[in-house]
Amino acid sequence: MRTLIADDVQETRRNTRLMLATMDDVEVVAIASNGVQAVQLAKEHRPDIVLLDINMPEMDGLTAYKEILKARPDTGCIIISAEKDPATLRAAMSLGVQEYLIKPFTVDELEAAIQRVRERLTQVRLQLRQTAQLQRQREAYLLRLAAEYAKSRRTDDPAMEVFEQLAENPYCEIRWLQHLAMIYVVRQKWERLKILAEKIEKRSK
């Protein structure tokens, strides 16, 4: 498990790093002293688990984890804090934080938390792979339908729906957007055509 430590207290950073060094299959890949650094280092080093202090300068731990998740949604998190505030705990849970340790914590407590996060990460990553596979299958099916509908020049509701679903993908091929534009012209969907024309113009630049 690649880990990142973020805490504004040097002693906590050092102690946590020493604890993690005693564990098998755990590697500290980055250490940060504030939330902004934690986000930057997480993007660079791609840790499996981030250990974040709640109260840090420039950016708190929960905000930092929210930013990290945008880049890597399969990143686990252990929040470390000097106090167990119920409101903060609820906020952490709603964000998806897996573990919450109160300072000072022991090696055994940290190792148990790491193991629980590891197990949850395995489940999360499996679900993400399954979702990605389903998305690829759906995309392939839509592309087959689009090719058939374009060849037969269909402009009915099913055809329009297929091309609109393809258009939701920011990397949709221009030719499908153009075919959707033709459908809008035939069916006099002028408002939709205006929005689509703006999208095609941006893609063409």
Biotite code that builds the C-alpha atoms (Angstrom):
import biotite.structure as struc

atoms = struc.array([
    struc.Atom([0.000, 0.000, 0.000], chain_id="A", res_id=1, res_name="MET", atom_name="CA", element="C"),
    struc.Atom([1.502, 3.301, -1.130], chain_id="A", res_id=2, res_name="ARG", atom_name="CA", element="C"),
    struc.Atom([0.765, 5.895, 1.573], chain_id="A", res_id=3, res_name="THR", atom_name="CA", element="C"),
    struc.Atom([0.923, 9.665, 1.931], chain_id="A", res_id=4, res_name="LEU", atom_name="CA", element="C"),
    struc.Atom([1.148, 11.420, 5.315], chain_id="A", res_id=5, res_name="ILE", atom_name="CA", element="C"),
    struc.Atom([-0.099, 14.985, 5.781], chain_id="A", res_id=6, res_name="ALA", atom_name="CA", element="C"),
    struc.Atom([0.152, 16.764, 9.148], chain_id="A", res_id=7, res_name="ASP", atom_name="CA", element="C"),
    struc.Atom([1.340, 20.220, 10.149], chain_id="A", res_id=8, res_name="ASP", atom_name="CA", element="C"),
    struc.Atom([3.064, 18.842, 13.273], chain_id="A", res_id=9, res_name="VAL", atom_name="CA", element="C"),
    struc.Atom([6.550, 17.523, 12.489], chain_id="A", res_id=10, res_name="GLN", atom_name="CA", element="C"),
    struc.Atom([6.556, 15.064, 15.414], chain_id="A", res_id=11, res_name="GLU", atom_name="CA", element="C"),
    struc.Atom([3.303, 13.474, 14.206], chain_id="A", res_id=12, res_name="THR", atom_name="CA", element="C"),
    struc.Atom([4.665, 13.157, 10.674], chain_id="A", res_id=13, res_name="ARG", atom_name="CA", element="C"),
    struc.Atom([7.839, 11.516, 11.968], chain_id="A", res_id=14, res_name="ARG", atom_name="CA", element="C"),
    struc.Atom([6.062, 9.144, 14.372], chain_id="A", res_id=15, res_name="ASN", atom_name="CA", element="C"),
    struc.Atom([3.511, 8.092, 11.750], chain_id="A", res_id=16, res_name="THR", atom_name="CA", element="C"),
    struc.Atom([6.255, 7.436, 9.202], chain_id="A", res_id=17, res_name="ARG", atom_name="CA", element="C"),
    struc.Atom([8.169, 5.311, 11.729], chain_id="A", res_id=18, res_name="LEU", atom_name="CA", element="C"),
    struc.Atom([5.029, 3.306, 12.536], chain_id="A", res_id=19, res_name="MET", atom_name="CA", element="C"),
    struc.Atom([4.318, 2.636, 8.864], chain_id="A", res_id=20, res_name="LEU", atom_name="CA", element="C"),
    struc.Atom([7.936, 1.584, 8.319], chain_id="A", res_id=21, res_name="ALA", atom_name="CA", element="C"),
    struc.Atom([7.360, -1.406, 10.649], chain_id="A", res_id=22, res_name="THR", atom_name="CA", element="C"),
    struc.Atom([4.509, -2.771, 8.496], chain_id="A", res_id=23, res_name="MET", atom_name="CA", element="C"),
    struc.Atom([4.876, -5.250, 5.664], chain_id="A", res_id=24, res_name="ASP", atom_name="CA", element="C"),
    struc.Atom([3.649, -4.196, 2.207], chain_id="A", res_id=25, res_name="ASP", atom_name="CA", element="C"),
    struc.Atom([3.319, -0.527, 3.225], chain_id="A", res_id=26, res_name="VAL", atom_name="CA", element="C"),
    struc.Atom([5.460, 2.214, 1.664], chain_id="A", res_id=27, res_name="GLU", atom_name="CA", element="C"),
    struc.Atom([5.452, 5.948, 2.465], chain_id="A", res_id=28, res_name="VAL", atom_name="CA", element="C"),
    struc.Atom([5.720, 7.712, -0.901], chain_id="A", res_id=29, res_name="VAL", atom_name="CA", element="C"),
    struc.Atom([5.170, 11.328, 0.208], chain_id="A", res_id=30, res_name="ALA", atom_name="CA", element="C"),
    struc.Atom([4.935, 13.529, 3.314], chain_id="A", res_id=31, res_name="ILE", atom_name="CA", element="C"),
    struc.Atom([3.142, 16.899, 3.401], chain_id="A", res_id=32, res_name="ALA", atom_name="CA", element="C"),
    struc.Atom([2.850, 19.629, 6.047], chain_id="A", res_id=33, res_name="SER", atom_name="CA", element="C"),
    struc.Atom([-0.446, 21.127, 4.830], chain_id="A", res_id=34, res_name="ASN", atom_name="CA", element="C"),
    struc.Atom([-3.511, 20.282, 2.756], chain_id="A", res_id=35, res_name="GLY", atom_name="CA", element="C"),
    struc.Atom([-2.389, 22.028, -0.426], chain_id="A", res_id=36, res_name="VAL", atom_name="CA", element="C"),
    struc.Atom([0.871, 20.077, -0.425], chain_id="A", res_id=37, res_name="GLN", atom_name="CA", element="C"),
    struc.Atom([-1.069, 16.870, 0.214], chain_id="A", res_id=38, res_name="ALA", atom_name="CA", element="C"),
    struc.Atom([-3.213, 17.392, -2.907], chain_id="A", res_id=39, res_name="VAL", atom_name="CA", element="C"),
    struc.Atom([-0.188, 18.217, -5.084], chain_id="A", res_id=40, res_name="GLN", atom_name="CA", element="C"),
    struc.Atom([1.846, 15.256, -3.818], chain_id="A", res_id=41, res_name="LEU", atom_name="CA", element="C"),
    struc.Atom([-1.111, 12.887, -4.170], chain_id="A", res_id=42, res_name="ALA", atom_name="CA", element="C"),
    struc.Atom([-1.415, 13.817, -7.851], chain_id="A", res_id=43, res_name="LYS", atom_name="CA", element="C"),
    struc.Atom([2.323, 13.263, -8.355], chain_id="A", res_id=44, res_name="GLU", atom_name="CA", element="C"),
    struc.Atom([2.789, 10.031, -6.361], chain_id="A", res_id=45, res_name="HIS", atom_name="CA", element="C"),
    struc.Atom([-0.663, 8.398, -6.666], chain_id="A", res_id=46, res_name="ARG", atom_name="CA", element="C"),
    struc.Atom([-0.854, 6.851, -3.162], chain_id="A", res_id=47, res_name="PRO", atom_name="CA", element="C"),
    struc.Atom([-3.348, 4.098, -2.343], chain_id="A", res_id=48, res_name="ASP", atom_name="CA", element="C"),
    struc.Atom([-4.061, 5.590, 1.098], chain_id="A", res_id=49, res_name="ILE", atom_name="CA", element="C"),
    struc.Atom([-3.716, 9.144, 2.420], chain_id="A", res_id=50, res_name="VAL", atom_name="CA", element="C"),
    struc.Atom([-3.373, 9.832, 6.158], chain_id="A", res_id=51, res_name="LEU", atom_name="CA", element="C"),
    struc.Atom([-4.639, 13.376, 6.674], chain_id="A", res_id=52, res_name="LEU", atom_name="CA", element="C"),
    struc.Atom([-4.762, 15.575, 9.751], chain_id="A", res_id=53, res_name="ASP", atom_name="CA", element="C"),
    struc.Atom([-8.053, 17.462, 10.080], chain_id="A", res_id=54, res_name="ILE", atom_name="CA", element="C"),
    struc.Atom([-6.695, 20.868, 11.049], chain_id="A", res_id=55, res_name="ASN", atom_name="CA", element="C"),
    struc.Atom([-3.902, 21.992, 8.731], chain_id="A", res_id=56, res_name="MET", atom_name="CA", element="C"),
    struc.Atom([-2.921, 25.413, 7.359], chain_id="A", res_id=57, res_name="PRO", atom_name="CA", element="C"),
    struc.Atom([-3.921, 26.502, 3.846], chain_id="A", res_id=58, res_name="GLU", atom_name="CA", element="C"),
    struc.Atom([-6.359, 23.578, 3.426], chain_id="A", res_id=59, res_name="MET", atom_name="CA", element="C"),
    struc.Atom([-7.949, 21.240, 5.984], chain_id="A", res_id=60, res_name="ASP", atom_name="CA", element="C"),
    struc.Atom([-7.787, 17.457, 5.682], chain_id="A", res_id=61, res_name="GLY", atom_name="CA", element="C"),
    struc.Atom([-11.365, 16.913, 4.532], chain_id="A", res_id=62, res_name="LEU", atom_name="CA", element="C"),
    struc.Atom([-11.124, 19.524, 1.779], chain_id="A", res_id=63, res_name="THR", atom_name="CA", element="C"),
    struc.Atom([-7.812, 18.019, 0.691], chain_id="A", res_id=64, res_name="ALA", atom_name="CA", element="C"),
    struc.Atom([-9.349, 14.542, 0.466], chain_id="A", res_id=65, res_name="TYR", atom_name="CA", element="C"),
    struc.Atom([-12.238, 15.912, -1.580], chain_id="A", res_id=66, res_name="LYS", atom_name="CA", element="C"),
    struc.Atom([-9.726, 17.357, -4.067], chain_id="A", res_id=67, res_name="GLU", atom_name="CA", element="C"),
    struc.Atom([-7.695, 14.132, -4.148], chain_id="A", res_id=68, res_name="ILE", atom_name="CA", element="C"),
    struc.Atom([-10.820, 12.116, -4.923], chain_id="A", res_id=69, res_name="LEU", atom_name="CA", element="C"),
    struc.Atom([-11.490, 14.256, -8.008], chain_id="A", res_id=70, res_name="LYS", atom_name="CA", element="C"),
    struc.Atom([-8.224, 13.041, -9.512], chain_id="A", res_id=71, res_name="ALA", atom_name="CA", element="C"),
    struc.Atom([-8.272, 9.498, -8.116], chain_id="A", res_id=72, res_name="ARG", atom_name="CA", element="C"),
    struc.Atom([-11.644, 8.243, -6.842], chain_id="A", res_id=73, res_name="PRO", atom_name="CA", element="C"),
    struc.Atom([-10.121, 4.961, -5.651], chain_id="A", res_id=74, res_name="ASP", atom_name="CA", element="C"),
    struc.Atom([-7.881, 6.611, -3.021], chain_id="A", res_id=75, res_name="THR", atom_name="CA", element="C"),
    struc.Atom([-8.474, 5.453, 0.560], chain_id="A", res_id=76, res_name="GLY", atom_name="CA", element="C"),
    struc.Atom([-8.292, 7.841, 3.519], chain_id="A", res_id=77, res_name="CYS", atom_name="CA", element="C"),
    struc.Atom([-7.506, 7.706, 7.227], chain_id="A", res_id=78, res_name="ILE", atom_name="CA", element="C"),
    struc.Atom([-8.246, 10.935, 9.072], chain_id="A", res_id=79, res_name="ILE", atom_name="CA", element="C"),
    struc.Atom([-6.085, 11.649, 12.130], chain_id="A", res_id=80, res_name="ILE", atom_name="CA", element="C"),
    struc.Atom([-7.166, 14.199, 14.697], chain_id="A", res_id=81, res_name="SER", atom_name="CA", element="C"),
    struc.Atom([-6.405, 15.295, 18.260], chain_id="A", res_id=82, res_name="ALA", atom_name="CA", element="C"),
    struc.Atom([-10.102, 15.371, 19.130], chain_id="A", res_id=83, res_name="GLU", atom_name="CA", element="C"),
    struc.Atom([-13.167, 13.355, 18.283], chain_id="A", res_id=84, res_name="LYS", atom_name="CA", element="C"),
    struc.Atom([-15.695, 15.979, 17.252], chain_id="A", res_id=85, res_name="ASP", atom_name="CA", element="C"),
    struc.Atom([-19.029, 14.325, 16.271], chain_id="A", res_id=86, res_name="PRO", atom_name="CA", element="C"),
    struc.Atom([-19.754, 16.920, 13.571], chain_id="A", res_id=87, res_name="ALA", atom_name="CA", element="C"),
    struc.Atom([-16.325, 16.435, 11.995], chain_id="A", res_id=88, res_name="THR", atom_name="CA", element="C"),
    struc.Atom([-16.707, 12.662, 12.181], chain_id="A", res_id=89, res_name="LEU", atom_name="CA", element="C"),
    struc.Atom([-20.072, 12.856, 10.388], chain_id="A", res_id=90, res_name="ARG", atom_name="CA", element="C"),
    struc.Atom([-18.592, 15.144, 7.724], chain_id="A", res_id=91, res_name="ALA", atom_name="CA", element="C"),
    struc.Atom([-15.730, 12.703, 7.204], chain_id="A", res_id=92, res_name="ALA", atom_name="CA", element="C"),
    struc.Atom([-18.077, 9.736, 6.870], chain_id="A", res_id=93, res_name="MET", atom_name="CA", element="C"),
    struc.Atom([-20.316, 11.556, 4.384], chain_id="A", res_id=94, res_name="SER", atom_name="CA", element="C"),
    struc.Atom([-17.238, 12.284, 2.256], chain_id="A", res_id=95, res_name="LEU", atom_name="CA", element="C"),
    struc.Atom([-16.297, 8.604, 2.199], chain_id="A", res_id=96, res_name="GLY", atom_name="CA", element="C"),
    struc.Atom([-13.416, 8.630, 4.692], chain_id="A", res_id=97, res_name="VAL", atom_name="CA", element="C"),
    struc.Atom([-12.860, 5.019, 5.749], chain_id="A", res_id=98, res_name="GLN", atom_name="CA", element="C"),
    struc.Atom([-11.067, 5.390, 9.110], chain_id="A", res_id=99, res_name="GLU", atom_name="CA", element="C"),
    struc.Atom([-10.746, 8.024, 11.853], chain_id="A", res_id=100, res_name="TYR", atom_name="CA", element="C"),
    struc.Atom([-7.845, 7.794, 14.352], chain_id="A", res_id=101, res_name="LEU", atom_name="CA", element="C"),
    struc.Atom([-7.508, 9.925, 17.502], chain_id="A", res_id=102, res_name="ILE", atom_name="CA", element="C"),
    struc.Atom([-4.031, 11.156, 18.420], chain_id="A", res_id=103, res_name="LYS", atom_name="CA", element="C"),
    struc.Atom([-1.999, 9.680, 19.970], chain_id="A", res_id=104, res_name="PRO", atom_name="CA", element="C"),
    struc.Atom([-2.672, 6.308, 18.339], chain_id="A", res_id=105, res_name="PHE", atom_name="CA", element="C"),
    struc.Atom([-0.688, 3.090, 18.603], chain_id="A", res_id=106, res_name="THR", atom_name="CA", element="C"),
    struc.Atom([1.044, 1.047, 15.917], chain_id="A", res_id=107, res_name="VAL", atom_name="CA", element="C"),
    struc.Atom([-1.596, -1.666, 16.336], chain_id="A", res_id=108, res_name="ASP", atom_name="CA", element="C"),
    struc.Atom([-4.442, 0.836, 15.856], chain_id="A", res_id=109, res_name="GLU", atom_name="CA", element="C"),
    struc.Atom([-2.797, 2.260, 12.732], chain_id="A", res_id=110, res_name="LEU", atom_name="CA", element="C"),
    struc.Atom([-2.051, -1.171, 11.289], chain_id="A", res_id=111, res_name="GLU", atom_name="CA", element="C"),
    struc.Atom([-5.643, -2.314, 11.877], chain_id="A", res_id=112, res_name="ALA", atom_name="CA", element="C"),
    struc.Atom([-6.940, 0.851, 10.168], chain_id="A", res_id=113, res_name="ALA", atom_name="CA", element="C"),
    struc.Atom([-4.597, 0.311, 7.194], chain_id="A", res_id=114, res_name="ILE", atom_name="CA", element="C"),
    struc.Atom([-5.823, -3.277, 6.846], chain_id="A", res_id=115, res_name="GLN", atom_name="CA", element="C"),
    struc.Atom([-9.499, -2.260, 6.914], chain_id="A", res_id=116, res_name="ARG", atom_name="CA", element="C"),
    struc.Atom([-8.901, 0.436, 4.281], chain_id="A", res_id=117, res_name="VAL", atom_name="CA", element="C"),
    struc.Atom([-6.976, -2.084, 2.165], chain_id="A", res_id=118, res_name="ARG", atom_name="CA", element="C"),
    struc.Atom([-9.965, -4.456, 2.205], chain_id="A", res_id=119, res_name="GLU", atom_name="CA", element="C"),
    struc.Atom([-12.385, -1.674, 1.272], chain_id="A", res_id=120, res_name="ARG", atom_name="CA", element="C"),
    struc.Atom([-10.110, -0.446, -1.514], chain_id="A", res_id=121, res_name="LEU", atom_name="CA", element="C"),
    struc.Atom([-10.099, -3.914, -3.031], chain_id="A", res_id=122, res_name="THR", atom_name="CA", element="C"),
    struc.Atom([-13.915, -3.843, -3.181], chain_id="A", res_id=123, res_name="GLN", atom_name="CA", element="C"),
    struc.Atom([-14.049, -0.261, -4.505], chain_id="A", res_id=124, res_name="VAL", atom_name="CA", element="C"),
    struc.Atom([-11.530, -0.948, -7.272], chain_id="A", res_id=125, res_name="ARG", atom_name="CA", element="C"),
    struc.Atom([-13.367, -4.088, -8.320], chain_id="A", res_id=126, res_name="LEU", atom_name="CA", element="C"),
    struc.Atom([-16.608, -2.087, -8.582], chain_id="A", res_id=127, res_name="GLN", atom_name="CA", element="C"),
    struc.Atom([-14.855, 0.658, -10.567], chain_id="A", res_id=128, res_name="LEU", atom_name="CA", element="C"),
    struc.Atom([-13.451, -1.905, -13.022], chain_id="A", res_id=129, res_name="ARG", atom_name="CA", element="C"),
    struc.Atom([-16.888, -3.496, -13.440], chain_id="A", res_id=130, res_name="GLN", atom_name="CA", element="C"),
    struc.Atom([-18.488, -0.079, -13.993], chain_id="A", res_id=131, res_name="THR", atom_name="CA", element="C"),
    struc.Atom([-15.826, 0.842, -16.565], chain_id="A", res_id=132, res_name="ALA", atom_name="CA", element="C"),
    struc.Atom([-16.361, -2.453, -18.385], chain_id="A", res_id=133, res_name="GLN", atom_name="CA", element="C"),
    struc.Atom([-20.125, -1.912, -18.503], chain_id="A", res_id=134, res_name="LEU", atom_name="CA", element="C"),
    struc.Atom([-19.552, 1.628, -19.781], chain_id="A", res_id=135, res_name="GLN", atom_name="CA", element="C"),
    struc.Atom([-17.307, 0.332, -22.579], chain_id="A", res_id=136, res_name="ARG", atom_name="CA", element="C"),
    struc.Atom([-19.896, -2.288, -23.545], chain_id="A", res_id=137, res_name="GLN", atom_name="CA", element="C"),
    struc.Atom([-22.634, 0.357, -23.586], chain_id="A", res_id=138, res_name="ARG", atom_name="CA", element="C"),
    struc.Atom([-20.477, 2.682, -25.711], chain_id="A", res_id=139, res_name="GLU", atom_name="CA", element="C"),
    struc.Atom([-19.753, -0.111, -28.210], chain_id="A", res_id=140, res_name="ALA", atom_name="CA", element="C"),
    struc.Atom([-23.467, -0.925, -28.469], chain_id="A", res_id=141, res_name="TYR", atom_name="CA", element="C"),
    struc.Atom([-24.358, 2.747, -29.055], chain_id="A", res_id=142, res_name="LEU", atom_name="CA", element="C"),
    struc.Atom([-21.695, 3.031, -31.753], chain_id="A", res_id=143, res_name="LEU", atom_name="CA", element="C"),
    struc.Atom([-23.092, -0.006, -33.588], chain_id="A", res_id=144, res_name="ARG", atom_name="CA", element="C"),
    struc.Atom([-26.582, 1.472, -33.484], chain_id="A", res_id=145, res_name="LEU", atom_name="CA", element="C"),
    struc.Atom([-25.288, 4.874, -34.584], chain_id="A", res_id=146, res_name="ALA", atom_name="CA", element="C"),
    struc.Atom([-23.564, 3.339, -37.609], chain_id="A", res_id=147, res_name="ALA", atom_name="CA", element="C"),
    struc.Atom([-26.772, 1.523, -38.587], chain_id="A", res_id=148, res_name="GLU", atom_name="CA", element="C"),
    struc.Atom([-28.973, 4.588, -38.076], chain_id="A", res_id=149, res_name="TYR", atom_name="CA", element="C"),
    struc.Atom([-26.585, 6.861, -39.982], chain_id="A", res_id=150, res_name="ALA", atom_name="CA", element="C"),
    struc.Atom([-26.487, 4.445, -42.919], chain_id="A", res_id=151, res_name="LYS", atom_name="CA", element="C"),
    struc.Atom([-30.287, 4.262, -43.104], chain_id="A", res_id=152, res_name="SER", atom_name="CA", element="C"),
    struc.Atom([-30.621, 8.021, -42.393], chain_id="A", res_id=153, res_name="ARG", atom_name="CA", element="C"),
    struc.Atom([-33.041, 7.488, -39.522], chain_id="A", res_id=154, res_name="ARG", atom_name="CA", element="C"),
    struc.Atom([-34.269, 10.622, -37.749], chain_id="A", res_id=155, res_name="THR", atom_name="CA", element="C"),
    struc.Atom([-36.925, 9.152, -35.437], chain_id="A", res_id=156, res_name="ASP", atom_name="CA", element="C"),
    struc.Atom([-36.918, 9.245, -31.614], chain_id="A", res_id=157, res_name="ASP", atom_name="CA", element="C"),
    struc.Atom([-34.765, 6.115, -31.089], chain_id="A", res_id=158, res_name="PRO", atom_name="CA", element="C"),
    struc.Atom([-32.129, 7.445, -33.474], chain_id="A", res_id=159, res_name="ALA", atom_name="CA", element="C"),
    struc.Atom([-32.112, 10.877, -31.882], chain_id="A", res_id=160, res_name="MET", atom_name="CA", element="C"),
    struc.Atom([-31.762, 9.298, -28.428], chain_id="A", res_id=161, res_name="GLU", atom_name="CA", element="C"),
    struc.Atom([-28.772, 7.190, -29.498], chain_id="A", res_id=162, res_name="VAL", atom_name="CA", element="C"),
    struc.Atom([-26.909, 10.151, -30.983], chain_id="A", res_id=163, res_name="PHE", atom_name="CA", element="C"),
    struc.Atom([-27.735, 12.325, -27.965], chain_id="A", res_id=164, res_name="GLU", atom_name="CA", element="C"),
    struc.Atom([-26.286, 9.683, -25.646], chain_id="A", res_id=165, res_name="GLN", atom_name="CA", element="C"),
    struc.Atom([-23.118, 9.560, -27.743], chain_id="A", res_id=166, res_name="LEU", atom_name="CA", element="C"),
    struc.Atom([-22.929, 13.366, -27.671], chain_id="A", res_id=167, res_name="ALA", atom_name="CA", element="C"),
    struc.Atom([-22.747, 13.288, -23.850], chain_id="A", res_id=168, res_name="GLU", atom_name="CA", element="C"),
    struc.Atom([-19.226, 11.892, -24.181], chain_id="A", res_id=169, res_name="ASN", atom_name="CA", element="C"),
    struc.Atom([-16.773, 14.842, -24.378], chain_id="A", res_id=170, res_name="PRO", atom_name="CA", element="C"),
    struc.Atom([-14.657, 12.770, -26.788], chain_id="A", res_id=171, res_name="TYR", atom_name="CA", element="C"),
    struc.Atom([-17.539, 11.916, -29.116], chain_id="A", res_id=172, res_name="CYS", atom_name="CA", element="C"),
    struc.Atom([-16.518, 11.855, -32.773], chain_id="A", res_id=173, res_name="GLU", atom_name="CA", element="C"),
    struc.Atom([-17.454, 14.976, -34.717], chain_id="A", res_id=174, res_name="ILE", atom_name="CA", element="C"),
    struc.Atom([-19.294, 12.926, -37.362], chain_id="A", res_id=175, res_name="ARG", atom_name="CA", element="C"),
    struc.Atom([-21.839, 11.729, -34.782], chain_id="A", res_id=176, res_name="TRP", atom_name="CA", element="C"),
    struc.Atom([-22.374, 15.285, -33.580], chain_id="A", res_id=177, res_name="LEU", atom_name="CA", element="C"),
    struc.Atom([-22.905, 16.380, -37.162], chain_id="A", res_id=178, res_name="GLN", atom_name="CA", element="C"),
    struc.Atom([-25.410, 13.591, -37.733], chain_id="A", res_id=179, res_name="HIS", atom_name="CA", element="C"),
    struc.Atom([-27.276, 14.637, -34.605], chain_id="A", res_id=180, res_name="LEU", atom_name="CA", element="C"),
    struc.Atom([-27.323, 18.204, -35.936], chain_id="A", res_id=181, res_name="ALA", atom_name="CA", element="C"),
    struc.Atom([-28.924, 16.935, -39.149], chain_id="A", res_id=182, res_name="MET", atom_name="CA", element="C"),
    struc.Atom([-31.615, 15.152, -37.110], chain_id="A", res_id=183, res_name="ILE", atom_name="CA", element="C"),
    struc.Atom([-32.310, 18.374, -35.206], chain_id="A", res_id=184, res_name="TYR", atom_name="CA", element="C"),
    struc.Atom([-32.690, 20.283, -38.502], chain_id="A", res_id=185, res_name="VAL", atom_name="CA", element="C"),
    struc.Atom([-35.073, 17.681, -39.926], chain_id="A", res_id=186, res_name="VAL", atom_name="CA", element="C"),
    struc.Atom([-37.127, 17.673, -36.730], chain_id="A", res_id=187, res_name="ARG", atom_name="CA", element="C"),
    struc.Atom([-36.847, 21.431, -36.202], chain_id="A", res_id=188, res_name="GLN", atom_name="CA", element="C"),
    struc.Atom([-35.304, 21.150, -32.740], chain_id="A", res_id=189, res_name="LYS", atom_name="CA", element="C"),
    struc.Atom([-33.804, 24.631, -32.991], chain_id="A", res_id=190, res_name="TRP", atom_name="CA", element="C"),
    struc.Atom([-32.865, 25.142, -29.332], chain_id="A", res_id=191, res_name="GLU", atom_name="CA", element="C"),
    struc.Atom([-31.062, 21.810, -29.186], chain_id="A", res_id=192, res_name="ARG", atom_name="CA", element="C"),
    struc.Atom([-29.390, 22.572, -32.501], chain_id="A", res_id=193, res_name="LEU", atom_name="CA", element="C"),
    struc.Atom([-28.085, 25.886, -31.162], chain_id="A", res_id=194, res_name="LYS", atom_name="CA", element="C"),
    struc.Atom([-26.489, 24.187, -28.124], chain_id="A", res_id=195, res_name="ILE", atom_name="CA", element="C"),
    struc.Atom([-25.045, 21.422, -30.282], chain_id="A", res_id=196, res_name="LEU", atom_name="CA", element="C"),
    struc.Atom([-23.630, 23.888, -32.809], chain_id="A", res_id=197, res_name="ALA", atom_name="CA", element="C"),
    struc.Atom([-21.745, 25.644, -30.005], chain_id="A", res_id=198, res_name="GLU", atom_name="CA", element="C"),
    struc.Atom([-20.291, 22.304, -28.893], chain_id="A", res_id=199, res_name="LYS", atom_name="CA", element="C"),
    struc.Atom([-19.198, 21.435, -32.431], chain_id="A", res_id=200, res_name="ILE", atom_name="CA", element="C"),
    struc.Atom([-17.630, 24.875, -32.865], chain_id="A", res_id=201, res_name="GLU", atom_name="CA", element="C"),
    struc.Atom([-15.601, 24.482, -29.644], chain_id="A", res_id=202, res_name="LYS", atom_name="CA", element="C"),
    struc.Atom([-14.436, 21.009, -30.699], chain_id="A", res_id=203, res_name="ARG", atom_name="CA", element="C"),
    struc.Atom([-13.371, 22.328, -34.105], chain_id="A", res_id=204, res_name="SER", atom_name="CA", element="C"),
    struc.Atom([-11.089, 25.011, -32.673], chain_id="A", res_id=205, res_name="LYS", atom_name="CA", element="C"),
])
